Amino acid sequence: MSFIHVDEHSHFPLQNLPYGVFSTQEQPKHRIGVAIGDQVLDLSAVKHLFDGPILSKHHHVFDQPTLNCFMGLGWEAWTEARTFLQRLLSASEPTLRDNMELRKRALVPQTSAIMHLPAEIGDYTDFYSSRHHATNVGIMFRGKENALMPNWLHLPVGYHGRASSVVISGTPIRRPVGQMRPDEMKPPVFGPCKLLDIELEMAFFTGPGNKLGEPIPISEAHKHIFGMVLMNDWSARDIQKWEYVPLGPFLGKSFGTTISPWVVTMEALKPFALANPIQDPKPLPYLCDDQPYTFDINLFVALKGEGMSKPANICSSNFKHMYWTMKQQLTHHSVNGCNLRPGDLLASGTISGPDPESFGSMLELSWRGTKAIDLGNGQTRKFLQDGDEVIITGYCQGNGHRVGFGECSGKVLPARPI
């Protein structure tokens, strides 16, 4: 228990303690914080209290405007920080609890915090690791017999995304314009995207990384995975369909990717680890790993259109449905010697489960636009309309507490006049 009150439905109990970057109107400097209940603990105000063998020598990482330096210290430092923070915020520890002057400086109501990107993202990679999603999309475009491409069951398929357009939750997303070919018997046209979609994803930030030419073995991969966020990888399906052959997604993805502000550490998620999915055929030896690294994370997508009094839930899924694990993704990413760096962002790809209500995109929920998604009160959607707000939430359910991620939200703005 913490001396700070935490509601039983809060995403941020003492068992969680996710990291984020925030500012306030009174103090616009970006600084690192930890969420506890409805408060933010400003680590720049308590950095002098870290007394462990690593962090006592590296107080400066908590004076930075991003988490990159802290991520770069490695998993021993992350574990040390978590142990210290759980002790500092516990009900039995007087250091902060009884120091009213320090509490006033160090604790900020979340309602007063302005959240920012938690890291300077040097590179962003998006994987395609849900078998249910890949199968659904394959059936739509290639038929049931050729749903999965020949390589899909042998390696984690991914592509390099655009880091500059990753934005924090609450940032509006402008409807993109581009080339499309809605009628395959006619030339392409240019204009606003007509088939704007969501993608329910999660992503992880990398830690120390590796030198160019030195792969990260799967036995060491966990030491390079700092923590996870929710993600909406907005997708312009009509632009994507026309452009993606032969090199993959480009303008249909790079106009915006939204992440949640709080990074939940892997140590906080460890109690919710599950056995890895059975993979058949068995992957090549460099991708084989017996340590559980799949997680029971409940995920929800809600949509609130203009004029709706409250959001309508359109998807309930779970991260446990992923086929390729984060350790496999990271190991495969570096196996050719590609160097990962602190603060790189690696995404799961759309998370879909086996049932229609667990499909993680409107492309699947509407089955390529052939059926309407019911929002209640006569409102339906096949794809996103201007003014729609999409809200993704997620949490792990513990015994009397939740380890959650907060919200990942964004509202669709009209395309700019051409």
Long-range contacts (C-beta under 8 A, 24 or more apart in sequence): 1-90, 1-91, 2-36, 2-37, 2-89, 2-90, 2-91, 3-89, 3-90, 3-91, 3-93, 3-96, 3-97, 4-36, 4-37, 4-39, 4-89, 4-107, 5-37, 5-38, 6-36, 6-37, 6-401, 7-37, 7-38, 8-400, 8-401, 8-402, 9-402, 10-37, 10-38, 10-402, 10-404, 11-35, 11-262, 11-395, 11-402, 11-403, 11-404, 11-405, 11-406, 12-36, 12-37, 12-38, 12-262, 12-404, 12-406, 13-37, 13-401, 13-402, 13-403, 14-86, 14-89, 14-90, 15-268, 15-271, 15-398, 15-401, 15-403, 16-264, 16-268, 16-403, 16-404, 17-82, 17-85, 17-86, 17-89, 17-265, 17-268, 18-227, 18-262, 18-263, 18-264, 18-265, 18-268, 18-405, 19-67, 19-70, 19-118, 19-227, 19-262, 19-263, 19-265, 20-115, 20-118, 20-261, 20-262, 20-263, 21-65, 21-66, 21-67, 21-115, 21-116, 21-117, 21-118, 21-119, 21-261, 22-108, 22-113, 22-114, 22-115, 22-116, 22-261, 23-113, 23-114, 23-116, 24-108, 24-112, 24-113, 24-114, 25-112, 25-114, 29-65, 30-65, 30-66, 30-116, 31-63, 31-65, 32-62, 32-64, 32-66, 32-67, 32-70, 33-108, 33-113, 34-85, 35-110, 35-262, 35-406, 36-89, 38-109, 38-110, 38-111, 39-107, 39-108, 39-109, 39-110, 40-107, 40-108, 40-109, 40-110, 40-113, 41-85, 41-89, 41-106, 41-107, 42-105, 42-106, 42-107, 42-108, 45-102, 45-105, 45-106, 46-88, 46-96, 46-102, 46-106, 49-84, 49-88, 49-95, 49-96, 50-80, 50-81, 50-84, 51-84, 52-80, 52-81, 52-83, 52-84, 53-80, 54-80, 55-80, 55-81, 55-84, 66-117, 66-118, 66-119, 66-120, 66-343, 67-118, 67-119, 67-205, 67-226, 67-263, 67-343, 68-119, 68-120, 68-342, 68-343, 69-342, 71-119, 71-205, 71-206, 71-207, 71-208, 71-226, 71-342, 71-343, 72-207, 72-208, 72-209, 72-342, 73-207, 73-208, 74-207, 74-208, 74-223, 75-207, 75-222, 75-223, 78-207, 78-226, 78-265, 78-267, 79-267, 82-265, 82-267, 82-268, 115-168, 115-169, 115-170, 115-261, 116-168, 116-261, 117-166, 117-167, 117-168, 117-259, 117-261, 118-205, 118-229, 118-261, 118-262, 118-263, 119-205, 119-342, 119-343, 119-345, 120-343, 121-163, 121-166, 121-343, 121-344, 121-345, 122-163, 122-341, 122-343, 122-344, 123-160, 123-163, 123-340, 123-341, 123-344, 123-345, 124-160, 124-161, 124-162, 124-163, 124-166, 124-257, 124-344, 124-345, 124-346, 124-347, 125-158, 125-159, 125-160, 125-161, 125-333, 125-344, 125-345, 125-346, 125-347, 126-158, 126-159, 126-161, 126-201, 126-233, 126-249, 126-253, 126-347, 126-349, 127-156, 127-157, 127-158, 127-324, 127-329, 127-346, 127-347, 127-348, 127-349, 128-152, 128-156, 128-157, 128-158, 128-159, 128-349, 128-350, 129-156, 129-157, 129-322, 129-323, 129-324, 129-329, 129-348, 129-349, 130-321, 130-322, 130-323, 130-348, 130-349, 130-350, 130-351, 130-352, 130-360, 131-321, 131-323, 132-321, 132-352, 132-353, 132-354, 132-358, 132-359, 133-349, 133-350, 133-351, 133-352, 133-359, 133-360, 133-361, 133-364, 136-352, 136-359, 136-364, 137-363, 137-364, 140-363, 140-367, 140-368, 153-279, 153-280, 153-281, 154-281, 154-283, 154-284, 155-283, 155-287, 155-332, 156-287, 156-324, 156-328, 156-329, 156-332, 158-329, 158-332, 158-333, 158-349, 159-248, 159-249, 161-233, 161-249, 161-253, 161-254, 161-257, 161-347, 162-253, 162-254, 162-257, 163-345, 165-254, 165-255, 165-256, 165-257, 166-257, 166-258, 166-259, 166-345, 167-256, 167-257, 167-258, 167-259, 167-410, 168-258, 168-259, 168-261, 169-230, 169-258, 169-259, 169-260, 169-261, 169-406, 169-407, 169-408, 169-409, 169-410, 170-409, 170-410, 171-256, 171-258, 171-410, 172-410, 172-411, 172-412, 172-413, 173-234, 173-255, 173-256, 173-258, 173-410, 173-411, 173-412, 173-413, 174-255, 174-256, 174-413, 174-414, 174-415, 174-416, 175-386, 175-412, 175-413, 175-414, 175-415, 176-236, 176-239, 176-251, 176-252, 176-255, 176-256, 176-415, 177-415, 177-416, 177-418, 178-236, 178-239, 178-243, 178-251, 178-252, 179-239, 179-242, 179-243, 180-238, 180-239, 180-241, 180-242, 181-241, 181-242, 182-238, 188-242, 190-418, 191-415, 191-418, 192-414, 192-415, 192-418, 193-236, 193-237, 193-238, 193-239, 193-252, 193-415, 194-238, 194-383, 195-236, 195-237, 195-238, 195-363, 195-369, 195-383, 196-234, 196-235, 196-236, 196-237, 196-383, 196-384, 196-412, 197-234, 197-235, 197-236, 197-237, 197-361, 197-362, 197-363, 197-383, 197-384, 198-232, 198-234, 198-235, 198-301, 198-360, 198-361, 198-362, 198-384, 198-390, 199-231, 199-232, 199-233, 199-234, 199-235, 199-349, 199-350, 199-360, 199-361, 200-232, 200-299, 200-301, 200-315, 200-317, 200-350, 200-351, 200-352, 200-360, 200-361, 200-392, 201-230, 201-231, 201-232, 201-233, 201-347, 201-348, 201-349, 201-350, 201-351, 201-360, 202-228, 202-229, 202-230, 202-231, 202-297, 202-299, 202-319, 202-347, 202-348, 202-351, 202-394, 203-228, 203-229, 203-231, 203-259, 203-345, 203-346, 203-347, 203-348, 204-228, 204-229, 204-326, 204-345, 204-346, 205-229, 205-263, 205-343, 205-344, 205-345, 206-330, 206-340, 206-341, 206-342, 206-343, 206-344, 206-345, 206-346, 207-342, 208-342, 209-339, 209-340, 209-341, 209-342, 209-344, 210-334, 210-339, 210-340, 211-339, 212-337, 212-338, 212-339, 213-337, 213-339, 214-337, 214-339, 215-331, 215-334, 215-335, 215-336, 215-337, 216-330, 216-331, 216-334, 216-340, 217-286, 217-331, 218-286, 218-287, 218-288, 218-289, 218-327, 218-328, 218-331, 219-289, 221-289, 221-326, 221-327, 221-328, 221-330, 221-331, 222-266, 222-291, 222-293, 222-327, 224-330, 224-340, 225-266, 225-326, 225-327, 225-330, 226-263, 226-265, 226-266, 227-263, 227-264, 227-265, 227-266, 227-268, 228-263, 228-264, 228-266, 228-269, 228-405, 229-259, 229-260, 229-261, 229-262, 229-263, 229-264, 229-405, 229-408, 230-259, 230-260, 230-299, 230-392, 230-393, 230-394, 230-405, 230-406, 230-407, 230-408, 231-257, 231-258, 231-259, 231-260, 231-347, 231-348, 231-392, 231-408, 232-257, 232-258, 232-390, 232-392, 232-408, 232-410, 233-257, 233-347, 233-350, 234-258, 234-410, 235-361, 235-363, 237-363, 237-383, 256-410, 257-347, 258-408, 258-409, 258-410, 259-345, 259-408, 260-392, 260-405, 260-406, 260-407, 260-408, 261-406, 262-405, 262-406, 264-403, 264-404, 264-405, 268-403, 269-295, 269-297, 269-396, 269-403, 271-396, 271-398, 271-403, 272-296, 272-297, 272-396, 272-398, 272-403, 274-320, 276-325, 277-322, 277-323, 279-323, 283-328, 286-331, 286-332, 286-335, 287-328, 287-331, 287-332, 289-325, 289-327, 289-328, 291-327, 293-325, 293-326, 293-327, 294-319, 294-320, 294-322, 294-325, 295-319, 295-320, 295-396, 296-320, 296-396, 296-397, 297-394, 297-395, 297-396, 298-394, 298-395, 298-396, 298-397, 299-351, 299-360, 299-392, 299-393, 299-394, 300-392, 300-393, 300-394, 301-360, 301-390, 301-391, 301-392, 302-390, 302-391, 302-392, 302-393, 303-373, 303-375, 303-381, 303-384, 303-388, 303-389, 303-390, 303-391, 304-388, 304-389, 304-391, 305-375, 305-379, 305-381, 305-385, 305-387, 305-388, 305-389, 306-387, 306-388, 308-375, 308-377, 308-379, 311-389, 311-391, 312-374, 312-375, 312-376, 312-379, 314-362, 314-365, 314-373, 314-375, 314-381, 315-357, 315-358, 315-359, 315-360, 315-365, 316-357, 316-358, 317-351, 317-352, 317-353, 317-358, 317-359, 317-360, 318-351, 318-353, 318-358, 319-348, 319-351, 319-394, 321-351, 321-352, 321-353, 321-354, 321-358, 322-348, 322-351, 384-412, 385-412, 386-412, 386-413, 386-414, 387-411, 387-412, 388-412
